[in-house]
Amino acid sequence: MSASKKRTPPQSEAEKAMADYEAQGRAVRLNMERLRELRLAKEAAEAAAAPPKKVAPRGAKPKKAASGTTTLKLSDWLANEEKSGRRT
């Protein structure tokens, strides 16, 4: 037999299974990489299209909550509780 006609030994079941397992792992990693690139491109496009966020100036009055009450900082609430005689 010449060198070109030599047969390769048949793969065992374990070798076939391992080759399939590795091929599936590569396919999953490639898909994750593709999806990550799509997500990052989408987030970058959304960030570029979004209007800049407005920041309230320091010392601004608190906004009214949906229930009609004013929202307070925790430190302000604690000070009010202590002034009213409540101690925790």
Backbone as CSV, one residue per row, in Angstrom:
resi,resn,N_x,N_y,N_z,CA_x,CA_y,CA_z,C_x,C_y,C_z
1,MET,0.829,-1.182,0.000,0.000,0.000,0.000,0.869,1.239,0.000
2,SER,0.422,2.203,-0.742,1.164,3.456,-0.767,0.724,4.316,0.418
3,ALA,1.482,5.376,0.666,1.204,6.240,1.819,-0.128,6.955,1.676
4,SER,-0.546,7.264,0.453,-1.802,7.981,0.264,-3.022,7.090,0.473
5,LYS,-2.833,5.772,0.352,-3.979,4.868,0.489,-4.077,4.251,1.884
6,LYS,-3.216,4.683,2.790,-3.275,4.126,4.137,-4.579,4.575,4.798
7,ARG,-5.136,3.687,5.510,-6.366,4.005,6.236,-6.025,4.584,7.601
8,THR,-6.841,5.531,8.007,-6.675,6.025,9.371,-7.446,5.075,10.273
9,PRO,-6.921,4.828,11.434,-7.631,3.901,12.318,-8.990,4.486,12.709
10,PRO,-9.993,3.664,12.806,-11.318,4.187,13.180,-11.288,4.779,14.586
11,GLN,-12.046,5.858,14.740,-12.104,6.506,16.047,-12.985,5.681,16.983
12,SER,-12.622,5.697,18.216,-13.446,5.005,19.194,-14.669,5.863,19.506
13,GLU,-15.618,5.295,20.164,-16.836,6.024,20.555,-16.493,7.215,21.440
14,ALA,-15.547,7.019,22.336,-15.171,8.102,23.253,-14.538,9.260,22.491
15,GLU,-13.687,8.949,21.514,-13.053,10.007,20.736,-14.081,10.770,19.910
16,LYS,-15.043,10.057,19.341,-16.108,10.713,18.569,-16.940,11.621,19.471
17,ALA,-17.280,11.115,20.641,-18.096,11.893,21.577,-17.349,13.144,22.030
18,MET,-16.046,12.982,22.288,-15.253,14.124,22.733,-15.138,15.159,21.620
19,ALA,-14.972,14.735,20.385,-14.888,15.658,19.264,-16.205,16.411,19.097
20,ASP,-17.338,15.704,19.240,-18.645,16.357,19.155,-18.822,17.369,20.286
21,TYR,-18.418,16.976,21.481,-18.534,17.856,22.650,-17.735,19.136,22.446
22,GLU,-16.502,18.997,21.964,-15.659,20.168,21.736,-16.215,21.046,20.624
23,ALA,-16.760,20.447,19.578,-17.340,21.225,18.478,-18.557,22.004,18.962
24,GLN,-19.384,21.383,19.804,-20.549,22.084,20.350,-20.112,23.240,21.239
25,GLY,-19.068,23.042,22.025,-18.556,24.107,22.887,-18.060,25.287,22.071
26,ARG,-17.334,25.003,20.987,-16.860,26.088,20.117,-18.037,26.841,19.508
27,ALA,-19.068,26.102,19.082,-20.238,26.743,18.474,-20.947,27.641,19.485
28,VAL,-21.070,27.184,20.712,-21.729,27.982,21.754,-20.920,29.252,22.034
29,ARG,-19.592,29.128,22.146,-18.759,30.302,22.421,-18.819,31.314,21.277
30,LEU,-18.830,30.820,20.032,-18.942,31.729,18.892,-20.281,32.461,18.899
31,ASN,-21.352,31.736,19.235,-22.675,32.357,19.289,-22.737,33.396,20.410
32,MET,-22.150,33.083,21.569,-22.147,34.042,22.679,-21.374,35.296,22.293
33,GLU,-20.260,35.116,21.607,-19.467,36.267,21.174,-20.257,37.132,20.191
34,ARG,-20.949,36.488,19.261,-21.763,37.223,18.288,-22.874,37.997,18.992
35,LEU,-23.563,37.335,19.920,-24.656,37.999,20.637,-24.139,39.142,21.511
36,ARG,-22.968,38.979,22.126,-22.395,40.037,22.951,-22.095,41.262,22.088
37,GLU,-21.522,41.033,20.904,-21.229,42.156,20.012,-22.505,42.877,19.590
38,LEU,-23.568,42.112,19.313,-24.845,42.729,18.944,-25.409,43.553,20.097
39,ARG,-25.321,42.996,21.322,-25.857,43.706,22.492,-25.087,44.995,22.733
40,LEU,-23.762,44.927,22.659,-22.959,46.124,22.893,-23.223,47.185,21.829
41,ALA,-23.402,46.766,20.586,-23.707,47.727,19.520,-25.068,48.373,19.762
42,LYS,-26.037,47.578,20.198,-27.381,48.103,20.477,-27.339,49.097,21.638
43,GLU,-26.623,48.741,22.711,-26.533,49.636,23.863,-25.832,50.940,23.495
44,ALA,-24.810,50.857,22.664,-24.103,52.071,22.244,-25.010,52.961,21.402
45,ALA,-25.816,52.351,20.525,-26.733,53.128,19.693,-27.818,53.780,20.550
46,GLU,-28.324,53.035,21.544,-29.354,53.594,22.425,-28.788,54.730,23.264
47,ALA,-27.565,54.579,23.739,-26.952,55.629,24.560,-26.702,56.883,23.733
48,ALA,-26.336,56.707,22.474,-26.082,57.861,21.620,-27.382,58.568,21.261
49,ALA,-28.476,57.827,21.152,-29.755,58.407,20.753,-30.524,58.996,21.939
50,ALA,-30.216,58.568,23.147,-30.955,59.024,24.325,-30.569,60.454,24.671
51,PRO,-31.549,61.259,25.091,-31.220,62.626,25.517,-30.432,62.580,26.824
52,PRO,-29.606,63.566,27.096,-28.831,63.564,28.335,-29.758,63.679,29.541
53,LYS,-29.369,63.024,30.617,-30.175,63.064,31.838,-30.011,64.412,32.524
54,LYS,-31.110,64.923,33.059,-31.063,66.179,33.799,-30.764,65.874,35.254
55,VAL,-29.890,66.653,35.821,-29.515,66.485,37.217,-30.049,67.676,37.981
56,ALA,-30.726,67.408,39.098,-31.271,68.488,39.915,-30.125,69.225,40.596
57,PRO,-30.212,70.548,40.666,-29.149,71.302,41.332,-29.132,70.995,42.828
58,ARG,-27.972,71.190,43.435,-27.849,70.925,44.869,-28.751,71.888,45.636
59,GLY,-29.389,71.371,46.652,-30.249,72.196,47.479,-31.643,72.367,46.907
60,ALA,-31.973,71.658,45.840,-33.305,71.762,45.251,-34.314,71.124,46.195
61,LYS,-35.530,71.642,46.155,-36.578,71.100,47.013,-36.957,69.697,46.544
62,PRO,-37.348,68.831,47.489,-37.725,67.472,47.089,-39.002,67.486,46.250
63,LYS,-39.087,66.538,45.329,-40.269,66.435,44.477,-41.406,65.790,45.243
64,LYS,-42.603,66.041,44.779,-43.763,65.401,45.384,-43.849,63.972,44.879
65,ALA,-44.154,63.058,45.768,-44.316,61.661,45.381,-45.667,61.484,44.717
66,ALA,-45.904,60.329,44.145,-47.157,60.059,43.445,-48.352,60.159,44.390
67,SER,-48.136,59.865,45.661,-49.241,59.910,46.615,-49.535,61.334,47.087
68,GLY,-48.733,62.300,46.667,-48.956,63.684,47.058,-48.105,64.123,48.229
69,THR,-47.392,63.200,48.855,-46.515,63.562,49.961,-45.140,63.902,49.410
70,THR,-44.387,64.672,50.160,-43.036,65.012,49.706,-42.080,63.903,50.111
71,THR,-41.093,63.685,49.318,-40.079,62.689,49.659,-38.968,63.388,50.421
72,LEU,-38.457,62.733,51.434,-37.408,63.303,52.268,-36.170,62.420,52.215
73,LYS,-35.046,63.045,52.457,-33.832,62.274,52.631,-33.939,61.549,53.961
74,LEU,-33.230,60.460,54.086,-33.265,59.685,55.317,-32.819,60.527,56.503
75,SER,-31.795,61.330,56.306,-31.296,62.153,57.417,-32.353,63.161,57.861
76,ASP,-33.092,63.738,56.895,-34.159,64.678,57.249,-35.287,63.969,57.986
77,TRP,-35.641,62.777,57.524,-36.716,62.015,58.159,-36.326,61.659,59.587
78,LEU,-35.082,61.209,59.782,-34.635,60.858,61.129,-34.642,62.069,62.046
79,ALA,-34.233,63.230,61.523,-34.243,64.455,62.326,-35.670,64.814,62.725
80,ASN,-36.626,64.685,61.799,-38.027,64.968,62.116,-38.563,64.000,63.155
81,GLU,-38.184,62.726,63.046,-38.645,61.741,64.028,-38.100,62.070,65.418
82,GLU,-36.861,62.492,65.485,-36.282,62.820,66.781,-36.902,64.075,67.358
83,LYS,-37.194,65.061,66.521,-37.836,66.296,66.991,-39.225,66.031,67.517
84,SER,-39.917,65.063,66.928,-41.294,64.776,67.354,-41.323,63.911,68.619
85,GLY,-40.162,63.517,69.121,-40.117,62.773,70.362,-39.979,61.274,70.167
86,ARG,-39.906,60.839,68.957,-39.738,59.399,68.704,-38.265,59.072,68.710
87,ARG,-37.936,58.058,69.421,-36.541,57.605,69.448,-36.538,56.125,69.138
88,THR,-35.625,55.741,68.295,-35.556,54.318,67.966,-34.251,53.744,68.413
